[in-house]
Every structure is written in structure tokens, then in C-alpha cells.
């Protein structure tokens, strides 16, 4: 029987999630809870109601059909009680303005493979393939294993974007099925890592080492958030990994942007980094220069 998983997006013709042209499959669920996450709708493993305030016209059609009293419009303000939502679909079915939808659909490996196979010629010609992302794709482990195996059987290259926070047993099991890792490195201090992501980083660093020793190409992805990890300690931590693992395929710096804030509001999560703006290009450029001066030659700005 084909394994199932909760998928919240499939992006075809992706150019920034590994080499070549790729199909990126985004799985819901993540053991980390980073306040800066640009995919906050992926943190929960379950489907969720998603409300776009900017598209709502306060017509009241959703209020009329919702039996759970999730929606209220008072004085021209549309409020949503997400805790009451049973995901019945009546409200977004009644909305004519695409202000409401459900994030996350159950799909089988067979169904995802139909999407993957549609672009096989592009993978072959560009050196691309599939990328599993999220969330944390390895949180839905059985599904990810089967999908990666199926791709390997037909010669489609595989890439996994991961936080690295999975059990060592599962991580070792996935290694033979992965052609390249996009491996997140968020905060150098384990204490600070737990403070800002909810988990310490010892297991993450252990899995990074295992992947490297196994000889799998790794691109280290480092999001930099002003006031949180734009520190000398963290920049030195990145450079230390560059020195420790000289065969890293690359180190990509991802400057913080505010994309996740509106999405957090849309799923009923109101804790955001409201005082931060998207990092200007000149600041990101200075980070790259600093890292190169520290000896980090393979560093570049993520596209």
C-alpha cells in the first residue's frame, strides 16, 4: 500500500532547492518552532484553516454557512476562532474571493509520483530532480523513505532539505536514498538554539557529521536574523564548520525576510518578529564579506 503524508505544497520547475530544475514537495510538520520561519503553516503536522485578511470583503457568506461559529464580522472586522474550526470546508467553499483555504492535503506516494513524473525530461536535461522540504520532511519518515526509494528506482535525483533534528536511527536509514542535503544551521550556541527554535542543536550537529562522513554532498543553509544570530559567535561557528568539513558543496546565507509574519496571522498565530524588517541587500552583502574575511571561502548569498 502506498504511504500517505500531509502535503501543503508541490512546486514544479523550482530553481532554488538544489541543483537543476526540481520538483519540491513540502511536507507538513516540524519538531522546531523558529519564530522567523518563512513557512509557519508547515509547523503543525495537521491541515489548518488559512485566512487571507487582505482578500476578505466582509461579505458574510462564510458566517452564514459555518455551523461552528468560527467566523464573525463585527463593525467591518472579520475575526476567526481557529480553535473551533473542524475543517469541514463549508466556509472556503462559500468564499468567492479566495480568502479562505485549507493548508495541507493527504496524498499518497503514488499521487506525488504523478507530479514528479510530469517533469522527468526537465530533470534529465538540467541535472535536477526532486527535493523534499517542509516543515521537516523526515518527520513524516515512512512516506519520505518510500518516495525517495521510488525516485531512485527510476533514476530521479533526490535532495532533502532538513533541520537535521531527527533520530540517528532514522537519519542513517535515509542516507543511502539521498543525493544531496540542504542542511540548516541556525544558531551556534546550543542554549541559544533551544531558546529560539525550541530544541538544542547537539543531535543536529551529530547528524551533519554523519552525513558528511558518509560522503553525501551538503549545502549548509544559514538563515541570519538581526538581533538573534548575526553575532561574531555564530559567524565563527559557520567558519568552523567550513574548516571542519572542507568538502562541503557550499554555504548559503539566507537573510531574514518578513514573509512568514502574515502567514502566521493567517493561521491564527500572532507571535511574530514584528520589530524586524526584511534585511537590506547591503547588510547581507556585508555579512558575506565578513565571513569571507574569516576564511569562509565557499559562502554565498542564497538566490
C-alpha positions as CSV (number, residue, x, y, z in Angstrom):
1,X,0.0,0.0,0.0
2,X,1.3,3.5,-0.9
3,X,2.3,5.5,2.1
4,X,0.4,8.7,2.8
5,X,1.5,12.1,4.1
6,X,0.1,15.6,4.6
7,X,1.5,17.8,1.9
8,X,1.0,21.6,1.9
9,X,2.5,22.4,-1.5
10,X,4.2,21.0,-4.6
11,X,6.3,23.4,-6.6
12,X,7.3,22.3,-10.1
13,X,10.1,23.9,-12.0
14,X,11.9,25.1,-8.8
15,X,15.3,26.5,-9.3
16,X,16.5,27.3,-5.8
17,X,16.0,24.0,-3.9
18,X,19.0,22.1,-5.2
19,X,20.8,21.7,-8.5
20,X,19.0,21.9,-11.8
21,X,15.2,22.1,-12.3
22,X,13.4,20.4,-9.5
23,X,10.0,19.5,-8.1
24,X,9.9,20.5,-4.5
25,X,7.4,18.6,-2.2
26,X,6.6,20.5,1.0
27,X,5.5,18.2,3.9
28,X,3.7,19.5,7.0
29,X,5.1,19.1,10.5
30,X,8.3,20.2,12.1
31,X,9.9,19.5,15.5
32,X,11.3,23.0,15.6
33,X,9.3,26.2,16.1
34,X,11.5,29.0,14.8
35,X,9.9,32.4,15.2
36,X,11.5,33.6,11.9
37,X,10.2,30.6,9.9
38,X,9.0,31.6,6.4
39,X,6.7,28.6,6.3
40,X,5.0,28.7,9.7
41,X,2.0,26.9,8.2
42,X,4.3,23.9,8.0
43,X,5.0,23.6,11.7
44,X,1.8,21.7,12.6
45,X,1.6,18.2,11.1
46,X,-2.2,18.7,10.7
47,X,-4.3,20.5,8.0
48,X,-5.2,24.1,9.0
49,X,-7.6,26.8,8.1
50,X,-5.8,29.7,6.4
51,X,-7.5,33.1,6.2
52,X,-6.2,35.9,4.0
53,X,-7.4,39.2,5.6
54,X,-6.3,41.2,2.6
55,X,-8.7,39.3,0.3
56,X,-11.7,39.4,2.5
57,X,-14.6,41.7,1.5
58,X,-16.6,41.1,4.7
59,X,-19.5,39.7,2.6
60,X,-20.5,37.4,5.4
61,X,-21.1,34.3,3.2
62,X,-18.7,32.2,5.4
63,X,-20.5,33.3,8.6
64,X,-23.8,32.0,7.1
65,X,-22.6,28.5,6.3
66,X,-20.3,27.8,9.3
67,X,-22.1,25.7,11.9
68,X,-19.2,26.0,14.4
69,X,-19.4,29.8,14.6
70,X,-15.7,30.1,13.6
71,X,-16.3,33.4,11.7
72,X,-17.7,36.7,13.0
73,X,-17.9,40.1,11.3
74,X,-18.4,43.0,13.7
75,X,-18.1,46.6,12.7
76,X,-16.4,45.6,9.4
77,X,-13.8,43.4,11.1
78,X,-13.7,39.7,10.3
79,X,-12.5,37.6,13.3
80,X,-11.7,33.9,13.2
81,X,-11.8,31.5,16.1
82,X,-9.4,28.9,14.8
83,X,-9.8,26.6,17.8
84,X,-13.5,26.0,16.8
85,X,-12.7,25.0,13.2
86,X,-13.5,21.4,12.3
87,X,-12.0,21.8,8.8
88,X,-15.4,20.9,7.3
89,X,-14.7,23.1,4.2
90,X,-18.0,24.9,4.2
91,X,-16.5,28.4,4.7
92,X,-13.9,28.2,2.0
93,X,-16.4,26.6,-0.3
94,X,-18.7,29.6,0.1
95,X,-16.0,32.2,-0.3
96,X,-15.8,33.7,-3.8
97,X,-12.7,35.8,-3.1
98,X,-10.1,33.1,-2.3
99,X,-9.8,34.5,1.3
100,X,-10.1,31.1,2.9
101,X,-8.5,27.7,2.2
102,X,-7.2,24.6,4.0
103,X,-3.5,24.2,4.2
104,X,-2.4,20.6,3.9
105,X,-3.9,17.7,1.9
106,X,-3.3,14.0,2.4
107,X,-1.6,12.5,-0.6
108,X,-0.2,9.1,-1.4
109,X,3.3,8.4,-2.8
110,X,1.6,7.3,-6.0
111,X,-0.2,10.6,-6.3
112,X,3.0,12.6,-5.6
113,X,4.9,10.5,-8.2
114,X,2.4,11.5,-10.8
115,X,3.5,15.1,-10.2
116,X,7.2,14.1,-10.2
117,X,7.0,12.1,-13.4
118,X,5.4,15.1,-15.3
119,X,8.9,16.8,-15.4
120,X,11.3,13.9,-15.8
121,X,12.7,15.3,-19.1
122,X,13.5,18.6,-17.3
123,X,15.4,16.8,-14.6
124,X,17.4,14.8,-17.1
125,X,18.3,17.9,-19.2
126,X,19.2,20.1,-16.2
127,X,20.7,17.8,-13.7
128,X,17.7,18.3,-11.4
129,X,15.3,16.0,-9.6
130,X,13.0,16.1,-6.5
131,X,13.6,18.0,-3.3
132,X,11.8,17.1,-0.1
133,X,11.2,20.1,2.1
134,X,8.7,21.3,4.7
135,X,8.4,21.6,7.6
136,X,10.8,18.8,8.3
137,X,10.3,16.1,5.6
138,X,11.8,13.4,7.8
139,X,9.1,14.0,10.4
140,X,6.8,12.0,8.0
141,X,9.5,9.4,7.8
142,X,7.8,6.4,6.2
143,X,6.4,8.5,3.4
144,X,9.7,10.2,2.7
145,X,11.6,6.8,2.6
146,X,9.1,5.3,0.1
147,X,9.1,8.4,-2.1
148,X,12.9,8.6,-2.2
149,X,13.1,4.9,-3.0
150,X,10.6,5.2,-5.8
151,X,12.6,8.1,-7.3
152,X,15.9,6.2,-7.0
153,X,14.3,3.3,-8.9
154,X,13.6,5.4,-11.9
155,X,16.8,7.4,-11.8
156,X,15.4,10.7,-10.5
157,X,18.0,12.6,-8.3
158,X,16.9,13.2,-4.7
159,X,17.6,16.1,-2.4
160,X,16.4,16.6,1.2
161,X,16.2,19.9,2.9
162,X,16.4,19.2,6.6
163,X,16.7,20.8,10.0
164,X,18.8,17.7,11.0
165,X,16.7,17.2,14.1
166,X,15.7,13.5,13.6
167,X,16.7,10.3,15.4
168,X,20.1,9.0,14.5
169,X,18.5,5.7,13.5
170,X,16.2,7.3,11.0
171,X,18.8,9.6,9.7
172,X,21.2,6.7,9.0
173,X,18.4,4.9,7.3
174,X,17.7,7.8,4.9
175,X,21.4,8.3,3.9
176,X,21.5,5.8,1.0
177,X,18.5,7.4,-0.6
178,X,19.8,11.0,-0.7
179,X,22.0,12.5,-3.4
180,X,22.3,15.9,-1.7
181,X,21.4,17.6,1.5
182,X,20.3,21.2,2.1
183,X,21.2,21.2,5.8
184,X,20.0,24.1,8.0
185,X,22.4,25.6,10.5
186,X,20.5,28.1,12.6
187,X,22.3,29.0,15.9
188,X,25.8,28.1,17.1
189,X,25.2,28.1,20.9
190,X,23.0,25.1,21.8
191,X,21.4,27.1,24.7
192,X,20.5,29.9,22.3
193,X,19.4,27.3,19.7
194,X,16.9,25.9,22.1
195,X,15.7,29.4,23.1
196,X,15.0,30.4,19.5
197,X,13.9,27.1,17.9
198,X,12.6,25.0,20.8
199,X,15.3,22.3,20.6
200,X,19.1,22.1,21.3
201,X,21.5,21.5,18.4
202,X,23.7,18.6,19.5
203,X,21.6,16.0,17.6
204,X,21.6,18.3,14.6
205,X,25.4,18.6,14.6
206,X,25.8,14.8,15.1
207,X,23.6,14.1,12.0
208,X,25.5,16.7,10.0
209,X,28.7,14.9,10.8
210,X,27.3,11.5,9.9
211,X,26.0,12.8,6.5
212,X,29.4,14.3,5.8
213,X,31.4,11.2,6.8
214,X,29.0,9.2,4.6
215,X,30.2,11.3,1.6
216,X,26.9,12.9,0.7
217,X,27.2,16.4,-0.8
218,X,25.9,19.0,1.6
219,X,24.9,22.6,1.2
220,X,24.9,24.3,4.5
221,X,22.0,26.8,4.7
222,X,22.3,29.6,7.3
223,X,19.5,32.0,7.9
224,X,20.7,35.1,9.5
225,X,18.3,37.1,11.7
226,X,19.3,40.5,13.0
227,X,19.5,40.7,16.8
228,X,19.4,36.9,17.1
229,X,22.2,35.2,15.3
230,X,24.1,38.0,13.4
231,X,26.8,37.6,16.1
232,X,30.5,37.0,15.9
233,X,30.0,33.7,17.7
234,X,27.6,32.5,15.0
235,X,29.7,33.7,12.1
236,X,32.7,32.0,13.7
237,X,30.6,28.9,14.1
238,X,29.8,28.9,10.4
239,X,33.5,29.3,9.6
240,X,34.4,26.5,12.0
241,X,32.1,24.1,10.1
242,X,33.7,25.3,6.8
243,X,37.1,24.4,8.2
244,X,35.9,21.1,9.7
245,X,34.2,20.0,6.6
246,X,36.3,21.2,3.6
247,X,34.3,19.2,1.1
248,X,31.0,21.0,1.8
249,X,29.4,21.7,-1.6
250,X,28.6,25.2,-0.4
251,X,27.4,27.5,2.4
252,X,24.4,29.7,1.6
253,X,23.4,32.7,3.7
254,X,19.6,33.4,3.8
255,X,18.9,36.9,5.1
256,X,15.8,37.2,7.2
257,X,12.6,38.4,5.5
258,X,9.1,39.1,6.8
259,X,7.2,36.7,4.5
260,X,6.3,34.5,7.4
261,X,4.6,37.1,9.6
262,X,1.4,37.5,7.5
263,X,1.2,33.7,7.2
264,X,1.4,33.3,10.9
265,X,-1.5,35.7,11.3
266,X,-3.4,33.8,8.7
267,X,-3.3,30.5,10.7
268,X,-4.1,32.3,14.0
269,X,-0.6,32.5,15.4
270,X,0.1,36.1,16.5
271,X,3.6,35.9,17.9
272,X,5.9,37.3,15.2
273,X,9.2,39.2,14.9
274,X,7.2,42.4,14.5
275,X,10.1,44.7,15.1
276,X,12.2,43.3,12.3
277,X,12.2,44.3,8.7
278,X,13.5,42.3,5.7
279,X,17.3,42.5,5.7
280,X,18.5,45.0,3.0
281,X,20.9,43.8,0.3
282,X,23.8,46.0,1.6
283,X,23.6,44.4,5.0
284,X,23.5,40.9,3.6
285,X,26.5,41.8,1.4
286,X,28.5,42.9,4.5
287,X,27.8,39.5,6.1
288,X,29.2,37.7,3.1
289,X,32.3,39.9,3.1
290,X,32.8,39.3,6.9
291,X,32.5,35.5,6.5
292,X,35.0,35.5,3.6
293,X,37.5,37.6,5.6
294,X,37.2,35.0,8.4
295,X,38.2,32.3,5.8
296,X,34.8,31.0,4.8
297,X,35.6,30.8,1.0
298,X,32.5,28.8,-0.1
299,X,30.0,31.2,1.3
300,X,27.4,32.8,-1.0
301,X,24.1,34.6,-0.8
302,X,21.1,32.4,-1.4
303,X,19.2,33.3,-4.6
